[in-house]
């Protein structure tokens, strides 16, 4: 992933452009490109630190910081009152991981290695957890569409749903850390990439370097996120894109490209089990951790966020989860399944582009 670091050149361009009052569209593009390698550094620092802290604490670090870049971007979006963009980014992250990332992983891994195998019971547990998570996200929306007096009840229902989702996420972590006898059945809210990092380079960064990189990357992402969010409205007006499309396609890609690259690389190396954990685990973290956290943080920021998504988002979420679950149910994958997942993502992407909400 070192070639992604070349995009760091756009960080000073975005910062300097902000100070000099350059075009918001240029600032949006530069800050978005700069977030990509910075998020990769943040993820690598988390993995390096996880190697030194041991598997359990390392797993907790991965489970809480695995989607830190996207969480930071959405926090700034909430502060700016761009709630539709925030909810679209939640949907887009889940769909992107299940269709785009998993699709590319299965396609390229299948082209290079033929049929690839993984533990279907482990994948089945994660897929079931995802179906439950998406159902939880959909319930406030269905209530909103069916109820006539929705202002107060739907906010309370969103808060209650968020609490339940955080409890399930915590129980999933506890289940993982207690290490059941059949390790293949352990639920992974966020993939244990620390073990893979340790296997490949044994923790090449000292602790102080990992912590320093973590703090600096977090600060830079926050700065770039403020620039990016501040340029969203002008960019959407200039390019004719909707805020919804920016949230559902652009933000998830920007915040997770580095992690997506890891998933594809591991599949290419015929490590389909780990690749599947990356895509499913990241989706689980977005649905069960990031979305509920945003609901509570939004209250503190004065812009309450409800878990009400439009009908098309709900259909897309259920479709993505079901097709990913079907692809994982037999414990093997091939390049054709990857092409099918990508085709569904492209179709949804086109629909999102033309959908005006």
C-alpha positions in Angstrom: 0.0 0.0 0.0 3.0 2.3 -0.1 2.0 3.7 -3.4 -1.0 5.3 -1.7 1.3 7.4 0.4 2.1 9.4 -2.8 -1.4 11.0 -2.3 -0.1 12.7 0.8 1.1 15.5 -1.5 -2.5 16.6 -1.6 -2.6 17.3 2.1 -0.5 20.6 2.0 -2.4 21.5 -1.2 -5.7 21.3 0.6 -4.5 23.1 3.7 -2.8 25.8 1.7 -5.8 26.2 -0.6 -8.0 26.6 2.4 -5.9 29.4 3.7 -5.7 31.1 0.3 -9.4 30.7 -0.4 -9.1 28.4 -3.5 -12.1 26.9 -5.2 -14.2 24.7 -2.9 -14.4 22.0 -5.5 -10.6 21.9 -5.7 -10.4 21.8 -1.9 -12.9 18.9 -1.8 -10.9 16.9 -4.3 -7.5 17.6 -2.7 -8.7 16.9 0.9 -10.5 13.7 -0.2 -7.4 12.4 -1.9 -5.3 13.3 1.1 -7.5 11.5 3.5 -6.9 8.2 1.7 -3.2 7.7 2.6 -3.7 9.3 6.0 -6.4 6.8 6.9 -4.0 4.1 5.7 -1.3 5.4 8.1 -3.9 5.5 10.9 -4.9 1.9 10.2 -1.3 0.8 10.1 -0.4 2.5 13.3 -3.4 0.8 15.0 -2.2 -2.6 13.7 1.4 -1.9 14.9 0.2 -0.9 18.3 -2.1 -3.9 18.5 0.9 -6.2 17.9 2.6 -4.8 21.0 -0.6 -4.9 23.2 -1.4 -8.5 22.6 -4.3 -10.2 20.8 -7.1 -9.2 23.1 -6.3 -5.6 23.6 -5.2 -5.5 20.0 -8.5 -6.8 19.0 -10.3 -4.1 21.0 -8.1 -1.5 19.3 -9.1 -2.8 15.9 -12.7 -3.0 17.0 -12.8 0.7 18.1 -10.4 2.4 15.6 -11.0 0.3 12.5 -13.2 2.9 10.9 -11.8 6.0 12.7 -11.3 8.0 9.5 -14.8 7.7 8.4 -16.1 8.4 11.9 -14.1 11.6 12.0 -15.5 12.7 8.7 -19.1 12.1 9.7 -18.6 13.9 13.0 -17.6 17.1 11.1 -20.6 16.5 8.8 -22.9 16.3 11.8 -21.4 19.5 13.2 -22.2 21.1 9.8 -25.8 19.8 9.9 -25.3 17.5 6.9 -27.3 14.7 8.4 -28.4 13.2 5.0 -24.7 12.8 4.1 -24.0 11.1 7.4 -26.8 8.6 7.0 -25.8 8.0 3.4 -22.2 7.3 4.4 -23.4 4.6 6.9 -25.4 2.9 4.1 -22.6 3.3 1.6 -20.0 1.8 3.9 -22.0 -1.3 4.6 -22.9 -1.7 0.9 -19.4 -0.9 -0.3 -17.8 -3.5 2.0 -20.2 -6.2 1.1 -20.4 -5.6 -2.7 -17.4 -3.6 -3.9 -14.6 -4.8 -1.5 -15.8 -8.4 -1.2 -16.5 -8.4 -5.0 -13.0 -7.3 -5.9 -11.5 -9.7 -3.4 -13.4 -12.7 -4.7 -12.9 -11.7 -8.4 -9.2 -11.1 -8.2 -8.5 -13.9 -5.8 -10.5 -16.3 -8.0 -8.7 -15.2 -11.1 -5.3 -15.9 -9.5 -6.0 -18.9 -7.3 -9.1 -20.5 -8.7 -11.7 -21.7 -6.2 -10.9 -20.4 -2.7 -12.1 -21.9 0.5 -12.9 -20.5 3.9 -14.7 -21.5 7.1 -18.4 -21.2 6.1 -19.6 -21.5 9.8 -17.5 -18.5 10.8 -18.8 -16.6 7.8 -22.3 -17.7 8.5 -22.2 -16.3 12.0 -20.9 -13.0 10.8 -23.5 -12.9 8.0 -26.3 -13.6 10.5 -25.1 -10.8 12.7 -25.1 -8.5 9.7 -28.7 -9.4 8.8 -29.7 -8.6 12.4 -27.8 -5.3 12.3 -29.4 -4.2 9.1 -32.9 -5.2 10.5 -32.2 -3.1 13.5 -31.2 -0.1 11.3 -34.4 -0.6 9.2 -36.9 -0.7 12.1 -36.9 3.0 12.9 -37.3 3.8 9.1 -40.2 1.4 8.8 -41.8 2.9 11.9 -41.3 6.4 10.4 -43.1 5.4 7.2 -46.0 3.7 9.0 -46.6 6.2 11.9 -48.3 9.5 11.4 -46.8 11.3 14.4 -43.2 10.6 14.0 -41.1 13.5 15.4 -40.8 12.4 19.0 -41.3 8.6 18.8 -38.8 8.1 16.0 -36.1 9.9 17.9 -36.7 7.8 21.0 -36.9 4.6 18.9 -33.5 5.5 17.3 -31.9 6.0 20.7 -33.3 2.7 22.0 -32.1 1.0 18.9 -28.7 2.5 19.2 -28.4 1.2 22.8 -29.4 -2.3 21.7 -26.9 -2.3 18.9 -24.1 -1.2 21.1 -24.9 -4.0 23.6 -24.9 -6.5 20.8 -21.5 -5.2 19.6 -20.1 -5.4 23.1 -21.4 -8.9 23.5 -19.8 -9.8 20.1 -16.5 -8.5 21.4 -16.9 -10.5 24.6 -17.7 -13.6 22.7 -14.6 -13.2 20.6 -12.2 -12.5 23.5 -13.5 -15.4 25.5 -12.3 -17.6 22.7 -14.8 -20.5 22.5 -13.4 -24.0 22.0 -14.4 -24.0 18.3 -12.5 -20.8 17.3 -14.0 -20.9 13.8 -17.3 -19.8 15.4 -15.9 -16.7 17.1 -17.7 -13.6 16.0 -15.4 -10.9 14.7 -17.0 -7.4 14.9 -13.7 -6.1 13.4 -11.2 -8.4 11.8 -8.1 -9.4 13.8 -5.6 -8.0 11.4 -3.1 -7.6 14.2 -2.2 -11.3 14.0 -1.7 -10.9 10.2 0.5 -7.8 10.8 2.6 -9.7 13.4 2.9 -12.7 11.0 4.2 -10.5 8.2 6.6 -8.1 10.0 6.4 -8.9 13.7 5.6 -5.4 14.8 8.3 -3.4 13.1 7.3 -0.1 14.7 8.2 0.6 18.4 5.3 1.6 20.6 6.2 5.3 20.7 6.3 5.5 16.9 2.9 3.7 16.6 1.3 6.1 19.2 2.9 9.2 17.5 1.7 8.1 14.1 -1.8 7.4 15.5 -2.1 10.8 17.0 -0.6 12.7 14.0 -2.8 10.8 11.5 -5.9 11.4 13.6 -5.2 15.2 13.8 -4.5 15.4 10.1 -7.7 13.5 9.2 -9.6 15.9 11.5 -8.1 18.9 9.7 -8.7 17.5 6.2 -12.3 16.4 7.2 -13.2 19.9 8.2 -12.0 21.1 4.8 -13.8 18.3 2.9 -17.1 18.8 4.7 -16.9 22.6 4.3 -16.6 22.2 0.5 -19.4 19.6 0.1 -22.3 22.0 -0.6 -20.4 24.0 -3.2 -19.1 20.9 -4.8 -22.5 19.3 -5.1 -23.9 22.4 -6.7 -21.0 22.8 -9.1 -20.8 19.2 -10.2 -24.5 18.5 -10.2 -24.1 15.7 -7.6 -26.5 15.2 -4.7 -25.3 15.3 -1.1 -26.7 11.8 -0.9 -24.4 10.5 -3.7 -21.4 12.1 -2.0 -22.3 10.4 1.2 -23.1 7.0 -0.1 -20.3 6.6 -2.6 -17.5 9.1 -2.1 -17.1 9.3 1.7 -16.9 5.5 2.3 -14.4 5.1 -0.5 -12.2 7.9 0.8 -12.2 6.7 4.4 -11.7 3.0 3.7 -9.5 2.7 0.6 -6.5 1.5 2.6 -8.6 -1.2 4.4 -10.2 -2.2 1.1 -6.7 -2.7 -0.4 -5.8 -5.0 2.5 -8.9 -7.2 1.8 -8.0 -7.5 -1.9 -4.4 -8.2 -1.2 -5.1 -11.0 1.2 -7.5 -12.6 -1.2 -4.9 -12.3 -3.9 -2.5 -14.2 -1.5 -5.2 -16.9 -1.2 -6.1 -15.9 2.3 -9.8 -15.7 1.7 -10.7 -16.3 5.3 -9.0 -13.1 6.4 -10.3 -11.2 3.4 -13.8 -12.2 4.2 -13.4 -11.1 7.8 -12.2 -7.6 6.6 -15.3 -7.0 4.5 -17.9 -8.5 6.9 -16.1 -7.3 10.0 -15.9 -3.7 8.8 -19.6 -3.7 7.8 -20.4 -5.0 11.3 -18.5 -2.3 12.9 -20.2 0.4 10.9 -23.7 -1.0 11.6 -23.3 -1.9 15.3 -20.7 0.6 16.6 -20.3 3.7 14.3 -24.0 4.3 13.6 -25.1 4.1 17.3 -22.2 6.2 18.4 -23.1 8.9 15.9 -26.7 8.9 17.2 -25.5 9.8 20.7 -22.8 12.2 19.6 -25.2 14.1 17.4 -27.3 14.9 20.5 -24.3 16.5 22.1 -23.6 18.5 18.9 -27.1 19.9 18.7 -28.1 18.1 15.5 -30.0 14.9 16.5 -29.5 12.1 14.1 -32.2 9.5 13.7 -31.8 6.1 12.1 -34.3 6.9 9.4 -33.2 5.9 5.9 -35.1 6.2 2.7 -36.8 3.2 1.1 -34.2 2.7 -1.5 -31.4 2.6 1.1 -33.2 0.0 3.1 -33.8 -2.2 0.0 -30.1 -1.8 -1.0 -28.9 -2.7 2.5 -31.0 -5.9 2.6 -30.1 -6.8 -0.9 -26.3 -6.4 -0.2 -26.5 -8.4 3.0 -28.5 -11.2 1.5 -26.3 -11.6 -1.6 -23.1 -11.5 0.5 -24.6 -14.1 2.9 -25.5 -16.4 -0.1 -22.0 -16.0 -1.5 -20.5 -17.1 1.9 -22.9 -19.9 2.7 -21.0 -22.7 0.9 -17.6 -22.0 2.2 -16.0 -21.4 -1.2 -15.8 -18.6 -3.7 -14.9 -18.2 -7.4 -14.3 -15.2 -9.7 -17.8 -15.3 -11.1 -19.3 -14.6 -7.7 -17.0 -11.6 -7.4 -18.1 -10.3 -10.8 -21.8 -10.7 -9.7 -21.2 -8.7 -6.5 -19.5 -6.0 -8.5 -22.3 -5.9 -11.0 -24.9 -5.3 -8.2 -22.7 -2.5 -6.8 -22.4 -0.8 -10.2 -26.2 -1.0 -10.7 -26.8 0.5 -7.2 -24.2 3.1 -7.9 -26.0 4.2 -11.0 -29.3 4.3 -9.2 -27.7 6.4 -6.4 -26.3 8.8 -8.9 -29.7 9.5 -10.5 -31.6 9.4 -7.2 -32.4 12.8 -5.9 -33.3 12.9 -2.2 
